[in-house]
Structure formats: structure tokens, C-alpha cells
């Protein structure tokens, strides 16, 4: 059995997402399963090197996963020829400089979204990577969620006919940390640290819409800073000046109207933390993170507006759940496997730094729309 070892410098992996999704559920899970199989007698085996600033956290994480190598020296890691891939899951404000160094060192680069703190930096990174000839990618994990994969199949089968509109609801109540511990990092709610739900979530909605419903051509967004004081991980009060909710509408080249509400200040009264309803001429679907249900045109009840009497129609009963069927892998792992195949076998991988820059572009335009209280066009990058 031929084993292609891929050394990966994993920067910022001590954070919540880096540890849980990228290290534990992706790369270490791949290693436990014997690598990514690319043939009857060939595999790809990821070999992580943990990089960060906190020695105690790195040491603890290393021990948890079987004495993985670790370092606090970015330059030394980038100078190590045994590690050809650089992965970045740091806070957004730190990503540009480190990724720029990695590209200059000739490393293939894969990073969390947003690809950078602003569009100019995101575009520059993509141009530098393309000029250097290094393979590159940005995490776009929502595309591999079971619910989204089921939606993709419905679209490809023609189930919807013409897609008319999409309504997405995302979010949950993030505790302020005063009496109940916050469940997200405190930097998410400080502008100076790159926080804000628009930069975080509009990047997601851009690639979801582009890949499923047509390229975004215009948008409007109203942001909000609902909770202006929070308490950090040490119980210290701070000014939470970043947007913690966003109410956005996107138009696509195919004529679909896509509305997405994103909030860390809402209590969940829906079937999942993310729910999308897609309406088409021939049918509709409601999808969550894992499940999906549909209603065809033939099964659509004839609704009649009459608020003076109880409505006898059981609307929820008219939807058909899609069968569970196959088991889907972790969404982050699925994209990691594709990126590793891209690095080793040069298989196609379209979720590049340039695609990631589109998300940053949409976030910047959403903030511009909020400032101007107006629609803005989305030019092609």
C-alpha cells in the first residue's frame, strides 16, 4: 500500500473550531480510518503539526491526540520542508499576515473563512497564491451538511421547477456571560478583534447561494448591535460593539430572492439552528442541518384566508420527510478530503481563496448597505 504523507501546519488549532472540527473530527478521524483512499493500493495520510501561541494549550492538545508535534514559532514551521500545507484557523484579523508568509514559503494554503479581514487582503492572498502556483482553498463547510446535500440533489433532479425564493433563519441565543457562561469566544463581539455576525455569516450565505441558487448580483442588509455589553471568559465586563444580528436579502442571476436572517440574539423556535425554505413553481422544501422535507405542487393544500374561524388544515402534516438513507461524513472532513486529493493527486477543487474572497466582498457590501440603507450591486471579482 502506497501512503502519501502530507505534513500540515495547523495554526490556531487550539480554538473551538480548530480543535473540534478540523483536528478531532477531520484530520485525526481520517488518520484513524487509515487515511484518504485514492485507489486500491494508495492512500493519503495527513500529518499535523500544531501551531499556536499558548504552550500549555498546545501541550495539552498534543497529549490528547497521541503526542503530536507542536510549536509556537510560525517561521520555523514554514521553514520545515516536511510540512507542505499551511492551515489557518486563527482569529480573522491574524489570518492575512500568516497566510501571506505561508504562500511566500511555497506552502499550499487552506484556511477558515473569512479568508481575510477585508476584501483587498482576501483578493491579494488569492492573487499571491495563483502567482506562486500553490494550491489553495477556503473552508465552505455548509455545502457538505446532510441537509444541504439533500437540497442539492432536489435541485439537480428538477424537483422545484423554477426556484422563486429562499428564506433562511439562522441563530440562537448566545448568553452574555454575566450569569451564564458565553458559548462563543468573546472576541466575536468586539469590532477591534474582527468580530461581527455580518463578516462571519454573510460569507457563508454567499457561497451557499452561489453554489445552489445562482450567483449573487445585488444585496441589501440591515445589521444590529442588540446587546452592547457582555462578559468575557474571565467574567470581566466589556463593550460588545460588533453587530450581533443581520437581516439580509440577496438577488441572484437566476432571479431567485434569498432572505437570510442571522442572529446571536434570538431564541430558537424551529427545527434546527439553521432552517431554509426553498419555494419553486413545482414544489418546496424545508431543510435543516441534517434533515429535509418536501411538498410537491400536487400535494399543496388550497389555503383560504379566514381569521374568524380555526383553520382545519394541518399544514405541517402535508410535508414528506426525505428518508435518512445514507450516512454522511462530517462536513469539514468531507472538504478536507477533497483538498488533500487536490494537493496530492491534483483532483479538481473549486473552493479556492478567490471563491473565499467573494464571501468577504459580500460581507463588505452588506456593511455598506447597512450604512447607506440601500441596495448595492455585487460586481464580479
C-alpha positions as CSV (number, residue, x, y, z in Angstrom):
1,X,0.0,0.0,0.0
2,X,1.5,3.3,-1.1
3,X,1.0,6.0,1.5
4,X,1.3,9.7,0.6
5,X,2.2,11.6,3.7
6,X,1.0,15.2,3.8
7,X,2.5,17.4,6.6
8,X,0.1,20.1,7.7
9,X,1.0,23.1,9.9
10,X,-2.2,23.8,11.8
11,X,-2.2,27.3,13.1
12,X,-4.8,28.4,15.6
13,X,-6.0,24.8,16.2
14,X,-6.3,25.3,20.0
15,X,-9.6,27.3,19.3
16,X,-13.0,25.7,19.5
17,X,-13.4,25.1,15.7
18,X,-9.8,24.2,15.1
19,X,-9.8,21.6,17.8
20,X,-13.2,20.0,17.3
21,X,-14.0,20.3,13.6
22,X,-10.6,20.4,11.9
23,X,-8.3,18.3,14.2
24,X,-10.6,15.8,16.0
25,X,-13.4,15.3,13.5
26,X,-11.4,15.7,10.3
27,X,-7.7,15.0,10.3
28,X,-7.5,12.7,13.3
29,X,-10.6,10.9,12.1
30,X,-9.0,10.4,8.7
31,X,-5.9,9.1,10.3
32,X,-7.9,6.7,12.5
33,X,-9.6,5.3,9.3
34,X,-6.3,4.7,7.6
35,X,-6.1,7.8,5.5
36,X,-7.9,9.0,2.4
37,X,-8.1,6.1,0.0
38,X,-7.3,7.2,-3.6
39,X,-7.0,3.8,-5.1
40,X,-7.0,0.1,-4.3
41,X,-3.4,0.3,-3.1
42,X,-2.9,4.1,-2.3
43,X,-3.8,6.4,0.5
44,X,-3.2,10.0,1.7
45,X,-2.2,10.3,5.3
46,X,-2.4,13.8,6.9
47,X,0.4,14.5,9.4
48,X,-0.5,17.5,11.6
49,X,1.9,19.9,13.4
50,X,0.1,22.0,16.0
51,X,1.0,25.7,15.9
52,X,-0.2,28.4,18.3
53,X,0.8,31.0,21.0
54,X,-0.2,29.2,24.2
55,X,2.3,26.5,25.1
56,X,0.1,25.0,27.8
57,X,-2.8,24.6,25.4
58,X,-0.6,23.2,22.7
59,X,1.0,20.7,25.0
60,X,-2.4,19.5,26.4
61,X,-3.8,19.2,22.9
62,X,-0.7,17.3,21.7
63,X,-1.1,14.8,24.6
64,X,-4.7,14.3,23.9
65,X,-4.0,13.2,20.3
66,X,-1.0,11.0,20.9
67,X,2.0,13.3,21.3
68,X,1.5,15.3,18.1
69,X,4.4,17.7,17.3
70,X,3.7,21.3,18.3
71,X,5.4,24.7,18.1
72,X,4.9,28.4,18.8
73,X,7.3,29.5,16.0
74,X,5.5,30.3,12.8
75,X,8.6,31.0,10.8
76,X,10.3,27.7,11.9
77,X,7.2,25.8,10.9
78,X,7.0,27.4,7.5
79,X,10.7,26.6,7.0
80,X,10.2,22.9,7.7
81,X,10.2,21.1,4.4
82,X,8.4,18.1,5.9
83,X,5.2,20.2,6.1
84,X,3.9,21.3,2.7
85,X,0.5,22.5,3.7
86,X,-0.4,25.5,5.9
87,X,-3.8,25.6,7.5
88,X,-5.1,28.7,9.4
89,X,-8.0,28.8,11.9
90,X,-6.8,31.8,13.8
91,X,-9.0,34.8,14.6
92,X,-9.8,36.7,11.3
93,X,-7.5,39.7,12.0
94,X,-4.4,37.4,12.2
95,X,-5.0,35.3,9.1
96,X,-3.7,37.6,6.3
97,X,-0.1,38.0,7.6
98,X,0.4,34.4,8.4
99,X,-1.2,33.1,5.2
100,X,0.9,35.6,3.2
101,X,4.1,34.2,4.8
102,X,3.0,30.7,4.1
103,X,2.4,31.4,0.4
104,X,5.8,33.1,0.2
105,X,7.3,30.0,1.7
106,X,5.8,27.9,-1.1
107,X,3.2,26.2,1.1
108,X,-0.2,25.1,-0.1
109,X,-2.7,27.1,1.9
110,X,-6.1,26.1,3.3
111,X,-7.9,28.4,5.7
112,X,-11.1,29.1,7.6
113,X,-13.5,31.7,6.4
114,X,-13.4,34.7,6.2
115,X,-10.3,34.4,4.1
116,X,-9.2,37.8,5.4
117,X,-10.5,40.8,7.4
118,X,-11.2,42.8,4.3
119,X,-11.6,42.4,0.5
120,X,-8.3,43.9,-0.5
121,X,-6.4,41.4,1.7
122,X,-8.6,38.5,0.5
123,X,-8.0,39.3,-3.2
124,X,-4.3,39.8,-2.6
125,X,-4.0,36.4,-1.0
126,X,-5.7,34.7,-3.9
127,X,-3.5,36.6,-6.4
128,X,-0.3,35.7,-4.5
129,X,-1.3,32.0,-4.3
130,X,-2.1,31.9,-8.0
131,X,1.1,33.6,-8.9
132,X,3.1,31.3,-6.7
133,X,1.4,28.2,-8.1
134,X,0.4,26.9,-4.7
135,X,-2.8,25.0,-4.2
136,X,-5.3,26.9,-2.0
137,X,-8.7,26.7,-0.5
138,X,-11.2,28.2,1.9
139,X,-13.5,26.2,4.2
140,X,-17.1,26.3,2.9
141,X,-18.4,23.6,5.2
142,X,-22.1,24.3,4.8
143,X,-22.1,22.7,1.3
144,X,-21.4,19.3,2.8
145,X,-24.0,19.3,5.5
146,X,-26.5,16.4,5.0
147,X,-29.5,18.8,4.7
148,X,-27.7,20.9,2.1
149,X,-26.6,17.8,0.2
150,X,-30.2,16.6,0.1
151,X,-31.2,20.0,-1.2
152,X,-28.6,19.9,-3.9
153,X,-30.0,16.6,-5.1
154,X,-33.5,18.0,-5.2
155,X,-32.3,21.0,-7.3
156,X,-30.3,18.7,-9.7
157,X,-33.4,16.5,-10.2
158,X,-35.6,19.4,-11.2
159,X,-37.9,18.9,-8.3
160,X,-38.5,22.7,-7.7
161,X,-39.1,23.7,-11.3
162,X,-38.1,27.4,-11.3
163,X,-36.8,28.4,-7.8
164,X,-38.6,31.6,-6.8
165,X,-37.4,32.4,-3.3
166,X,-35.4,31.1,-0.3
167,X,-35.9,32.0,3.3
168,X,-33.2,31.2,5.8
169,X,-33.3,31.5,9.5
170,X,-30.0,31.1,11.4
171,X,-29.0,31.7,15.0
172,X,-29.6,31.1,18.7
173,X,-29.2,33.0,22.0
174,X,-25.6,33.5,22.9
175,X,-25.5,34.2,26.6
176,X,-23.9,37.4,27.6
177,X,-21.6,35.8,30.1
178,X,-22.8,37.7,33.2
179,X,-24.7,34.9,34.9
180,X,-24.5,32.1,32.3
181,X,-21.1,31.4,30.6
182,X,-21.0,32.5,27.0
183,X,-20.8,29.7,24.4
184,X,-18.9,31.6,21.8
185,X,-15.5,33.4,22.1
186,X,-15.8,36.9,23.4
187,X,-13.7,38.4,20.5
188,X,-16.7,37.6,18.2
189,X,-18.5,40.7,19.8
190,X,-15.6,43.2,19.5
191,X,-15.0,45.1,16.3
192,X,-11.3,45.7,17.0
193,X,-10.8,41.9,17.1
194,X,-12.5,41.2,13.9
195,X,-15.9,40.3,15.4
196,X,-19.4,40.7,14.0
197,X,-22.0,38.4,12.6
198,X,-22.0,40.0,9.1
199,X,-18.4,39.2,8.4
200,X,-18.9,35.7,9.9
201,X,-22.2,34.6,8.4
202,X,-22.7,36.6,5.1
203,X,-19.5,34.8,3.9
204,X,-21.5,31.5,4.5
205,X,-24.6,32.7,2.7
206,X,-22.6,34.0,-0.3
207,X,-21.2,30.5,-1.1
208,X,-24.4,28.7,-0.2
209,X,-26.4,31.0,-2.6
210,X,-23.8,31.0,-5.4
211,X,-23.5,27.2,-5.4
212,X,-27.2,26.4,-5.1
213,X,-29.4,29.2,-6.4
214,X,-27.2,31.3,-8.7
215,X,-24.5,33.9,-8.4
216,X,-25.4,36.9,-6.2
217,X,-25.9,40.1,-8.2
218,X,-27.3,42.5,-5.6
219,X,-28.0,42.6,-1.9
220,X,-29.4,44.7,1.0
221,X,-28.6,44.3,4.7
222,X,-29.7,45.8,8.0
223,X,-27.3,45.0,10.8
224,X,-27.8,45.4,14.5
225,X,-25.8,45.6,17.7
226,X,-28.5,44.4,20.1
227,X,-26.5,43.5,23.2
228,X,-24.0,46.3,23.9
229,X,-22.4,44.8,27.0
230,X,-21.1,41.3,27.5
231,X,-18.8,39.5,30.0
232,X,-15.7,37.6,28.7
233,X,-14.2,34.2,29.5
234,X,-12.8,35.6,32.8
235,X,-16.1,37.2,33.9
236,X,-14.9,40.7,33.0
237,X,-17.5,43.1,31.5
238,X,-16.6,44.6,28.1
239,X,-18.3,46.8,25.5
240,X,-19.7,44.5,22.8
241,X,-19.7,46.9,19.8
242,X,-19.8,44.4,16.9
243,X,-23.0,43.6,15.1
244,X,-24.7,40.5,16.6
245,X,-27.6,40.3,14.1
246,X,-28.1,40.8,10.4
247,X,-31.2,40.8,8.2
248,X,-30.2,40.4,4.6
249,X,-31.8,39.9,1.2
250,X,-29.8,38.7,-1.9
251,X,-30.8,38.6,-5.6
252,X,-29.3,36.1,-7.9
253,X,-28.6,35.9,-11.6
254,X,-31.3,33.3,-11.9
255,X,-33.9,35.6,-10.4
256,X,-34.2,33.9,-7.0
257,X,-34.8,36.1,-4.0
258,X,-32.9,34.8,-1.0
259,X,-33.6,36.2,2.5
260,X,-31.3,35.2,5.4
261,X,-31.8,36.3,9.0
262,X,-28.7,35.7,11.2
263,X,-28.8,36.4,14.9
264,X,-27.0,35.6,18.2
265,X,-29.9,37.3,20.0
266,X,-32.8,35.0,19.1
267,X,-34.4,32.1,20.9
268,X,-34.9,29.0,18.8
269,X,-38.5,28.1,17.8
270,X,-37.7,26.0,14.7
271,X,-36.5,22.5,14.0
272,X,-32.8,23.4,13.8
273,X,-30.3,26.2,14.3
274,X,-30.3,26.7,10.6
275,X,-33.5,26.2,8.6
276,X,-34.1,27.1,4.9
277,X,-37.3,27.0,3.0
278,X,-37.0,26.9,-0.8
279,X,-40.0,27.6,-2.9
280,X,-40.4,26.7,-6.5
281,X,-43.1,26.5,-9.2
282,X,-43.3,22.7,-8.9
283,X,-42.5,22.2,-5.2
284,X,-41.0,23.4,-2.0
285,X,-38.5,22.0,0.6
286,X,-37.6,22.8,4.2
287,X,-34.0,21.8,5.1
288,X,-32.1,21.9,8.3
289,X,-28.5,20.9,9.1
290,X,-29.3,17.2,8.6
291,X,-32.9,16.7,7.6
292,X,-35.2,17.8,4.8
293,X,-38.9,17.6,3.9
294,X,-40.7,18.4,0.7
295,X,-44.1,19.3,-0.6
296,X,-44.8,19.0,-4.3
297,X,-47.3,21.1,-6.3
298,X,-49.7,18.1,-6.3
299,X,-49.6,17.9,-2.5
300,X,-50.0,21.6,-1.9
301,X,-53.2,22.3,0.1
302,X,-55.6,25.0,-1.1
303,X,-55.2,27.6,1.6
304,X,-58.1,30.1,2.2
305,X,-57.6,33.2,4.4
306,X,-60.3,33.4,7.1
307,X,-59.0,34.5,10.6
308,X,-62.6,34.4,12.1
309,X,-62.5,30.6,12.4
310,X,-60.0,27.9,13.4
311,X,-58.1,26.7,10.3
312,X,-58.9,23.0,9.8
313,X,-55.8,22.5,7.5
314,X,-52.9,20.6,9.1
315,X,-50.2,22.4,7.2
316,X,-47.3,20.6,8.8
317,X,-48.8,17.2,8.0
318,X,-48.6,17.9,4.3
319,X,-44.9,17.7,4.1
320,X,-43.0,14.5,3.4
321,X,-39.6,13.9,5.2
322,X,-36.9,12.6,2.9
323,X,-35.6,9.2,4.1
324,X,-32.4,9.2,6.1
325,X,-30.8,6.8,3.6
326,X,-27.0,7.0,3.5
327,X,-24.7,8.2,6.3
328,X,-23.0,11.5,5.6
329,X,-19.5,12.3,6.8
330,X,-18.6,15.3,8.9
331,X,-18.9,18.3,6.6
332,X,-15.4,19.7,7.5
333,X,-13.9,16.3,6.9
334,X,-15.5,15.9,3.6
335,X,-13.9,19.2,2.3
336,X,-10.6,18.3,3.9
337,X,-10.5,15.0,2.0
338,X,-11.2,16.9,-1.3
339,X,-8.4,19.3,-0.5
340,X,-6.0,16.5,0.2
341,X,-6.9,14.8,-3.0
342,X,-6.3,18.2,-4.8
343,X,-2.8,18.6,-3.2
344,X,-1.6,15.0,-3.8
345,X,-3.5,13.9,-7.0
346,X,-4.3,17.3,-8.5
347,X,-8.0,16.5,-8.5
348,X,-10.4,19.5,-9.0
349,X,-11.1,21.8,-6.1
350,X,-13.1,24.9,-6.9
351,X,-13.4,26.3,-3.3
352,X,-10.3,28.5,-3.6
353,X,-9.1,31.7,-2.0
354,X,-10.7,33.5,-4.9
355,X,-14.0,31.9,-4.1
356,X,-13.4,32.8,-0.4
357,X,-12.8,36.4,-1.4
358,X,-16.4,36.6,-2.8
359,X,-17.7,36.0,0.7
360,X,-15.6,38.8,2.1
361,X,-16.8,41.0,-0.8
362,X,-20.5,40.2,0.1
363,X,-19.8,41.0,3.8
364,X,-18.3,44.4,3.0
365,X,-21.1,45.2,0.6
366,X,-23.6,44.2,3.3
367,X,-22.0,46.6,5.8
368,X,-22.1,49.3,3.1
369,X,-25.7,48.6,2.5
370,X,-26.4,48.9,6.2
371,X,-24.6,52.3,6.4
372,X,-26.3,53.7,3.3
373,X,-29.7,52.0,4.0
374,X,-29.8,51.0,0.3
375,X,-29.5,48.1,-2.2
376,X,-26.0,47.6,-3.6
377,X,-24.9,45.8,-6.7
378,X,-22.4,42.9,-6.4
379,X,-19.8,43.2,-9.1
380,X,-17.9,40.1,-10.4
381,X,-14.5,39.6,-8.9
